[in-house]
Amino acid sequence: MGTDALDPSFGPVILFTLLHYVAFIGVGLGVSWSLSKFHTTPNIFLGLALGFGLFDLVFYTSVTVTGIDVIGEFGWPSVLLGNLIAGVSLMSFLYFTGVRPPLSWWSTLDQNRVFREGVVAGLVGAWTVALWFFMVDMGQDSPSSHLA
């Protein structure tokens, strides 16, 4: 799994664990503050985005600070899955503790013109990409052959 170079002795493990707790306390405080300032309800999608962001942060910080690809040492699937789980669990906790009152998608669409227009614009963009690849597939006489 690429963990041969890691030192599993007690001291580094404790230091690594404490570093993670401090880092995630900072992330939790930052996310809670951000959600309250931006009037956003925590949800799973934000948790996944947070997980991906943490994954990138771990990669670039480890390479910049230590010169070692920590993600490569542990294996990227393990690090990515761990960060996704952390992001979703952090957002879930904030959702259930009520950092922001829950809002439904329908009430948000009804009350916020910018959000409504953004969703429609996103759907138009997605439809355009789908239509483009449909035309590409039709031109190649085999659906989805561009993925192979």
Phi, psi and omega per residue, in radians:
M1 nan -0.025 3.084
G2 1.536 0.302 -3.099
T3 -1.825 0.307 -3.112
D4 -1.108 -0.586 -3.075
A5 -1.429 -0.100 -3.095
L6 -1.410 2.525 3.140
D7 -1.685 1.901 -3.072
P8 -1.528 0.282 -3.108
S9 -1.227 2.879 -2.970
F10 -1.063 -0.816 -3.080
G11 -1.019 -0.956 3.124
P12 -1.079 -0.588 3.127
V13 -1.143 -0.773 3.113
I14 -1.120 -0.782 3.121
L15 -1.074 -0.780 3.114
F16 -1.060 -0.739 3.140
T17 -1.151 -0.796 3.114
L18 -1.097 -0.711 3.096
L19 -1.030 -0.749 3.123
H20 -1.136 -0.740 3.123
Y21 -1.090 -0.786 3.123
V22 -1.105 -0.767 -3.134
A23 -1.084 -0.769 -3.108
F24 -1.284 -0.493 2.998
I25 -1.104 -0.748 3.080
G26 -1.079 -0.761 3.111
V27 -1.097 -0.783 3.131
G28 -1.055 -0.763 3.106
L29 -1.123 -0.760 -3.137
G30 -1.115 -0.754 -3.128
V31 -1.192 -0.765 3.131
S32 -1.065 -0.778 3.107
W33 -1.097 -0.791 -3.126
S34 -1.070 -0.774 -3.132
L35 -1.090 -0.672 -3.135
S36 -1.248 -0.590 3.139
K37 -1.327 -0.617 -3.103
F38 -1.632 0.053 3.107
H39 0.922 0.877 -3.109
T40 -2.055 2.412 3.080
T41 -1.501 2.289 3.105
P42 -1.114 2.468 3.115
N43 -2.630 3.051 -3.072
I44 -1.104 -0.695 -3.120
F45 -1.098 -0.717 3.061
L46 -1.140 -0.606 3.085
G47 -1.112 -0.727 3.091
L48 -1.151 -0.718 3.098
A49 -1.104 -0.711 3.088
L50 -1.090 -0.743 3.110
G51 -1.052 -0.779 3.088
F52 -1.111 -0.703 3.111
G53 -1.102 -0.734 3.093
L54 -1.118 -0.687 3.102
F55 -1.017 -0.839 3.116
D56 -1.110 -0.736 3.138
L57 -1.062 -0.767 3.114
V58 -1.067 -0.791 -3.101
F59 -1.097 -0.981 -3.047
Y60 -1.179 -0.639 3.113
T61 -1.169 -0.762 -3.126
S62 -1.116 -0.706 3.133
V63 -1.206 -0.739 -3.102
T64 -1.198 -0.820 -3.033
V65 -1.370 -0.801 -3.025
T66 -1.848 -0.320 -3.057
G67 1.372 0.077 -3.119
I68 -1.929 2.350 3.066
D69 -1.419 1.577 -3.100
V70 -1.057 -0.664 3.138
I71 -1.104 -0.698 3.088
G72 -1.127 -0.592 3.130
E73 -1.168 -0.742 -3.103
F74 -1.534 -0.373 -3.026
G75 1.699 2.119 -3.022
W76 -1.069 -0.582 3.136
P77 -1.084 -0.683 3.139
S78 -1.148 -0.766 -3.125
V79 -1.183 -0.760 3.132
L80 -1.090 -0.841 -3.133
L81 -1.078 -0.733 3.109
G82 -1.066 -0.746 3.136
N83 -1.232 -0.633 3.081
L84 -1.131 -0.764 3.110
I85 -1.091 -0.739 3.127
A86 -1.096 -0.780 -3.140
G87 -1.086 -0.782 -3.133
V88 -1.187 -0.720 -3.137
S89 -1.180 -0.649 3.092
L90 -1.108 -0.819 3.124
M91 -1.147 -0.655 3.117
S92 -1.090 -0.769 3.106
F93 -1.049 -0.802 3.141
L94 -1.140 -0.576 3.093
Y95 -1.141 -0.853 -3.055
F96 -1.306 -0.398 3.090
T97 -1.567 -0.100 2.988
G98 1.363 0.715 3.072
V99 -1.029 -0.555 3.032
R100 -2.418 2.493 3.080
P101 -1.132 2.426 -3.127
P102 -1.101 2.433 3.070
L103 -2.113 2.473 3.067
S104 -1.466 2.725 3.086
W105 -1.041 -0.687 -3.077
W106 -1.158 -0.706 3.130
S107 -1.221 -0.593 3.085
T108 -1.151 -0.779 3.109
L109 -1.094 -0.652 -3.112
D110 -1.237 -0.640 -3.016
Q111 -1.630 -0.306 -2.987
N112 -2.169 1.857 -3.111
R113 -1.099 -0.734 -3.121
V114 -1.097 -0.759 3.123
F115 -1.117 -0.791 -3.141
R116 -1.043 -0.818 3.132
E117 -1.158 -0.615 3.100
G118 -1.136 -0.712 3.100
V119 -1.131 -0.790 3.134
V120 -1.101 -0.757 3.119
A121 -1.073 -0.701 3.093
G122 -1.105 -0.716 3.094
L123 -1.131 -0.682 3.093
V124 -1.108 -0.773 3.098
G125 -1.072 -0.764 3.125
A126 -1.117 -0.717 3.112
W127 -1.102 -0.706 -3.136
T128 -1.102 -0.786 3.115
V129 -1.119 -0.743 3.119
A130 -1.080 -0.753 3.113
L131 -1.103 -0.736 3.140
W132 -1.038 -0.863 -3.112
F133 -1.218 -0.495 3.023
F134 -1.098 -0.774 3.122
M135 -1.151 -0.669 3.087
V136 -1.085 -0.797 3.120
D137 -1.070 -0.742 3.138
M138 -1.125 -0.621 3.115
G139 -1.223 -0.401 -3.137
Q140 -1.687 -0.032 3.135
D141 1.044 0.350 3.020
S142 -2.665 1.962 -3.107
P143 -0.987 2.357 3.087
S144 1.063 0.413 3.100
S145 -1.271 -0.298 3.089
H146 -1.261 -0.255 3.119
L147 -1.505 -0.328 -3.067
A148 -1.347 nan nan
